[in-house]
Amino acid sequence: MAANLQTPTRRLTTEEVGGTLAVYFRFQARLSRICLKFAVLGLIIILLAVLYQIWGRYVMNDSPSWTEILALVVVLYVTCFAAAVGVRDGRHIGMESFLAFAPPRVRLWADIAVYLGMMVFGAFMSYGGTVLAGEMWEYVNPGLPISQGWSYVPLAVGGLLIIIFAIERIIARVNNLEVVPSWH
């Protein structure tokens, strides 16, 4: 009696496909890495602004007023770009433990439903961010001489990125492909 020694089939990654899908997935991966790099750059800017604020307040006894507002605006960009990358990389909150026991067809449709919901959320986020940016564009931040509309631009851009990356996840899931994380 011979044991069945077949290895389980491995899902192809988005980097291993060819044709038009390969171009599409490469573009998405590049866009995701750019978002991730902007988020990291934003974290560095926040760190430098906070350090300068501490230096000004406790060493020079002359606290700069613009550093806090800069950090608050940049944290919005970091959050929205990183959240979009989290959607692409599948690092969002999910019910993985329940779906592990479901049949493959149920898991497929559950994943598609989750990403469709994310697309709806991204659309509302983008629309709301666009409206708010437009409404606030004429007002200038009191501590930083930029428009207050810049505080809402990341919502509009982040919402669009969430939609774009959710579409990629649906295409990958329907084709039974595994999306390679942005930081690999």
N, C-alpha and C positions, 0 to 999 in steps of 0.2 A: 504494500500500500504506500504509494508515494504522496508525500505532502505537497500541497499547492504552494509553490514558492514564488508565485508571481508578485512582483513589487507593485505597490499601488501606483496608479497613474499620477504623474506630477502635472500640475497646471502650468501652462506656458506663461511666461511673464510678458508684459507689454513690450519689453525690449527684444523679445525673440520673434515677434511677428514680422511679416513682410508686407510689401505693397503700400497702399494708401493708408491703411491703419497704422503702419510703422511711422509714416510721416506725421500723422495726427498725434500719436502717442509721444513721439519725440518732441513735438512742439509743446504739448501739455507738460512734459517733464521739465523742459527748459523754462517754461513760464512759471512752473511751481518752484524751481530752484531760484529764479529771480525774485519771486515773492519772499522766499525764505531768506535770501541774502538781504533784501530790504528790511525784513523784520529784525535780523541780527544787527544790521547797521543802526536801525532805530533803537535797539537796546543799548548799543554803545553810546549813541547820542544822549539817551536818557541818563545813562550812568555819568557821562561827562557833565551834563547839565546839573545833576544833583551834586556831584563833587564840587563843581564851581559854586553852587549855592551854599554848600557847607563852608567852603573856603571863604567866600564873601561874608557870610554871617558870623562865623566864629573866629576867623583869623584877621580879616580886614575890618570887621565891625561895620560893614557897608553891604547889606544884602542886595544882590541884583534882583530886580523885580521880574525880569523876563524869563528866568530859568524855570520857574514853576509852571508857567503857562506853556513854554516850549515842551517840557516833559509831558504835560497833560495832552497836548496835541499829538505828539509823537507816539504816545502810548496807544492812542486810537488807531494809528496806522499799523503799529506792531500787532495789535490784537486782531484787526481785520485781515491783514495779510496772513498771519499765522493760523487763524481760524480757517481761511480758505485752503491753505496747505493741509490742514488737518482733515478737511473733507476729502481732498484728493488722496491722501495717504490712508484714509480709513481709520483715523484716530479719533473719531467722534464717539459720543456716548451711544452705546448700542446694547442690545439684548442678546449678545453672543451666546450666553449659556443656554437660553431657551431654544435658540435656533440650531444649536448643535444636535439636538434630538429630533429635529424636524426632517422630513424627507427633502432631497435636493431640490425638487420643484417648488416646495413651499419656501425654502431658503432663498431661491432665486427671486420669487415674487415679493418676498419680504424685503430683500435688499433693494429691489427696484422701487418698492413703495417708500422706503426710507429716503432714497435719493430723490424721488419725485417730491417728497415733502421738503427736503432741503432746497430743491429748486424753487418751490413756492416761497419758502422763507427768504431765500436769496433775492427773489424778485421784489418782495415787499421791502426788504432791507435796502436794496438798491434804489427803488422808487422813493422811499422815505428819505434816504440820504441825499438824493438829487434835489428833492423839494426843499429840504432843510438848508442845503448848501445855497440854493438859489435865493431863498428867503433871507439868509443871513449874510449874503455876499457883500452888501453895502456897509455892514457894520465892522468896525476895526476893533481888534482885541485891545483892551486897555494896557496890558503889560508888554505886549509883543506887537509890533506894528505890521500885522498881517490881518487879512479879512477873517472874520469868525466863520465864514463859509468853509475855510480849510479844515475846520474841525469835523465837518460832515462829509467831506469828499471821501474819506476812507470807507464810510458806510456804503456809498454808491459803488465804489470800486470793489470793495470786499464782497458785496452782494452779487455783482457780476461774476467775480472769480468763483464764488460758491456755485453759481449756476453752471459755469463752464466746467468746473472740476466734477460736479455731480453728473453731468452728461457723460464725461469720460468714464466715471465709475460704472454707469449703466451700460455703456458700450462694452467695457471690459467684462462686466458680469455676464451679459448676454452671450459674449463670445468665449466665456469660461477662461478669461485671462486674469492673471494676477498683476495688479498695478505695483510697480517698483517704487518704494518710498523715495521722497525727494532727497533725503540726506544720505543715501547709500554711497 
